[in-house]
Amino acid sequence: MSDLKSNLEKIVGKGSVLVDEVRLNEYSGDQSFVAPRKPDAVVFVDTVEQIQALIRHANKTLIPIIPYSSGKNLHGATIPDQGGIILNLSNMNRIIEIDEENWFAVIEPGVTYRQLQDTLLKKGFRVMVPFGCVPERSVLSSYLERDPVLAAPSFEHGNSLILDTELVLPDGELFRTGNWASGGRPGAPNGPIRNTLSRLWTGSQGTLGVLTKMVVQIEPVPQAQKFFFIPFPTLADAVEPLQRIQRKEIGTECFLLNNFNLAALFTDTWDIPNRFPVESIPSPDFEQLRRLAPSWVLTVCINGPLRRTEEKISYEVEALEQLCDILNVELLESLPHIPAAQTTMRAEMLRPWSILKKFNYKGTVHDLSFKAPLKKIAALEKTLLDQALKKNYPLDDIGMYLLPLERGRGLHCEFDLHCRQSTPSDGAEWEQVKALWLQASAELINCGAYFDRPYGAWAHMVYARAGNYTQMLRKLKSETDPNNILNPGKLCFT
Amino acid sequence: MEKKKCIPGTIAPEVYKALEDIVGPKYISQDRAIIECYSKFSVDSGGTLKKHAKDPSNIPACIVLPASTAEVQAIMRVCHRYTVPVIPFTNGMITFNGPPTPEPTVCVHVSRMNKVLEINEDTMTARLEAYADYAQVQADAMKKGLWNGGSPLATTLCKLSSQSAFAGVWQTDHKYGTLSRNVVSIKLVTPTGDVIITGSDTVAGVDCFWEYGPGPDLFSLVRGSGGTTGIITEVVVKLHAWPGGEELPEPPAGRPCIHTYKEAKYDTAPFPKHHKLLWVEFPDFETELEALRKIGHASICAGLNATGVYNAYYCSQTQDLTLDRVANKFFPPYNLYVIIAGFVSEKQITYEENVIRDIIQETGGTFLSEDYKDDVLYALAPWNLDCIRHVTGYRMNRHAYCGSNILGGPVDTVARKTREVWSKAIDTFGETYVTDRGGMDDTPFLYSSNHSGRFWLTEADVYPDMTKPELLQRGQALVACGIVNTIADKFGPGANGLGVSIEPITSFMPEVGPNAHVLFRKIRHIFDPSGICAPGRQVFTKEEYDNFPDEAVAGLNKLRQMHGMPPVEKK
């Protein structure tokens, strides 16, 4: 161990290598069901050159490297399944450039959503943020892991937000995509080579390279926003209105919450946690809101741009009202029992982390995060509820969040199960919910749910159904990372 | 010209027999008259030069026409077993050479796989066979209130499968992005005969609705691979809301090609329903760029482009008329057009037009209208249809098109840079035809490729007379000069702005990536361990690299040095 430490210190300097047990334990697990495993060392890096040197060192010594930016993945992606060195990138946290003319920001992996959004807002810009992300989560990792942003319903604003990238390949070589590939100014994904190449590294959980810089789209903060709420008694009732609103291209942000998540979002008694798992805190306010809230609420946000702000909002509102009349659904500007709905939602569009208050309910949240076509969502909800019933899990304790993708081509779905953290004296609830989570995952996949980001136990379930794709990924890994040093054990890689 | 016989290579009889057993004798041929038809692609200067030189290496040894993915798999397995090179072929409208090596090559023409298999209204997708074209998918999708989001400027006859691997630039890229943003899934037969499916479709039991595969996304390796990863047999593309009605108001075909002939029904088309096209001219380049930037930032419109002198090529009925309009600057030298549609309601059109009028007033532009240059507006009428379904791409009256210099980036820099790079190339080597200068002295072709106008593509093309080898060579030099200049100036995309690198640029421009060829060589190897699919086209194997002629390397190094870059030594 002392050899390892001294070798690493030769690369990154003294004080940047952790090997003491207490600190290593902090990196051994997260709040997920993924089994913990302690790393051999944690190394803080400051430069791309240090990353290259560490990867070359790992190739010689065959010690795994696990890229780690903020540790806020919450799905076990940075747990070192086979031990190794945690490559902590959090010190590389510079916002290198904000281009106000061409609307992009150049960031390092340690830049967090809170940091970037706060900086951008001072200049009148915003970065698109996923609903319920941890504010200290790395923007780069989040985009790389394809966390869907709140603007995902809009084809123009919600997907493909990555422009140029810089990364270190598994052999230690530096590589760039987009305009950056030619060595010049960034600002476009379509570089001189394969203009979707950066997609290779998305969803890869650090198994194919270490991203060191990313250029992300930013855009001006809307001049005005108007929110509408449409309540529904069941999820099935919401499907057609959601589809029709999206096909009409009304609004930018748009999402469905069930009463559990709605109550968690709006309750005043819980704080937004910043460490996970959290202490469970009973909240009568949450319980009351959960009882009173509609079963489902669709939120539609209409944005007014710089030019002719009200004219734009006006025609979209008129179209939404007409559509709701035709569909015979209620269109509300406020929510019963939640007087501050408009104000809260406005704030959430920029800092959408109030929903993290849900962690206070029991301490840990285990989501079933997948994608599905609209037509299947009601059946998939029933699949989960049936499994919960079988395992005696209270149906009211399931939080649900649905986000239409690209005008309703599909949905991003997060079904949450809540439980208390396992302790040496009591692990029964943990084991019970874990069993439900595993069984429900398998059943959802059987019913057509698409787990496109296969974390932890989902990986085997998904890759077992994708034969040739899986084989090709393995060949790719073997050819580009022959010593299997980058985050081994994740996805379909051994 | 030297008199010599041009004798194409042949494949071994047992290979031919094995292929014949797959497709049947009707769908395979090594008849000289047939294989010659596949020996020069329509925009291929390299292939044409080989014709002039009576070099047989561009003539495939045989043509195979499979009818299904299973047949393509069987063909690939035979070729893999016998190590016979293969090239995929759709309608031959690309700038790459035919068989890239002198080895006898099997050309797989997928023309029998030409159906739109499904329009899925629920997931807003269209599943197409490899030879289905834009016109087909649009005709079928529009009946259901959907469309694919654009059509290429090289006509709607282009096949979406090959464009998935190569290109796909549309006039509506501003709203929808290029084709690369619009592919949900591809079915690819690899050179070893395996089938790889990308997107959600790759997972058994999952619908085809999402473009990312589980974990790392393999589509990224096929896109831009220039056919080196295999043959695409199916493609699933995104569809979007279409407010324009079930049928497009197409003008009738059959206009006599006489430039004095005037018959409105042939040359004008009304806008599609709930669409509008606005043309604006500007006093100079700077005001034009300012307007383009501001409209981009307004995040409105379905399309935002500038066509400049290209209007003369697209909208003139004869070569004489084209040249006359170029010489007399019939079309405004500094212009833009926007495509507006009412997706939400008619009021969206009003709103967007109001915003554009505000911007045009701020920037000093003038709308073409019945009261201002109505004759020019009338002449531009083909765009009314072409902005949605581009049919006049190959009506362009120029000599043959044989290459492009396509840059990408922010509108200000990219517009200026394309003029600078292309002017330098023409000043160095001379033009091949007067139309090569299109955009150099006025507006280059500009396409917004992002809804907020963050990044754009520009294009400068070369149009030599294909009967003159010296002009073809000059055309190649112009394109190569532009590419090397762009890379030397660290300005992307450069080589092929659509994100396709080709050899020898890939291997002899190590600045790109850097060393993109090293990674690409690995990628090629995992898809094609025997190196049989479009060999030498996108990235050389080590052996191909070693065998690349020294004189060609010297030519490239001369260009490199001309642009201040050190020579590359083969090692």
Interface residues (C-beta under 8 A of the other chain):
Chain A: E101 N102 W103 F104 R146 F155 E156 H157 N159 S160 L163 L169 E173 L174 F175 R176 G178 N179 W180 A181 S182 G183 G184 R185 G187 A188 P189 N190 G191 P192 I193 R194 N195 T196 L197 S198 R199 L200 W201 T202 G203 S204 Q205 T207 L208 Q217 E219 R247 K248 E249 I250 P305 L306 R307 R308 E311 K312 S314 Y315 E316 E318 A319 K371 A372 P373 L374 K375 K376 L405 E406 R407 G408 R409 G410 I445 N446 G448 A449 Y450 F451 D452 R453 P454 A459 V462 Y463 R465 A466 N468 Y469 Q471 M472 L473 K475 L476 E479 T480 L491 C492
Chain B: D122 T123 M124 T125 G145 K175 Y176 G177 T178 S180 R181 D194 V195 I196 I197 T198 S200 T202 V203 A204 G205 V206 D207 F209 W210 Y212 G213 P214 G215 P216 D217 L218 F219 S220 L221 R223 G224 S225 K238 H240 A241 H297 A298 S299 F343 V344 S345 K347 Q348 T350 Y351 N354 V355 D358 I359 G408 G409 P410 T413 S449 N450 H451 S452 R454 F455 L457 T486 I487 D489 K490 F491 G492 P493 G494 A495 N496 G497 L498 G499 V500 S501 T506 E511 V512 G513 P514 N515 A516 V518 L519 F520 K522 I523 H525 I526 F527
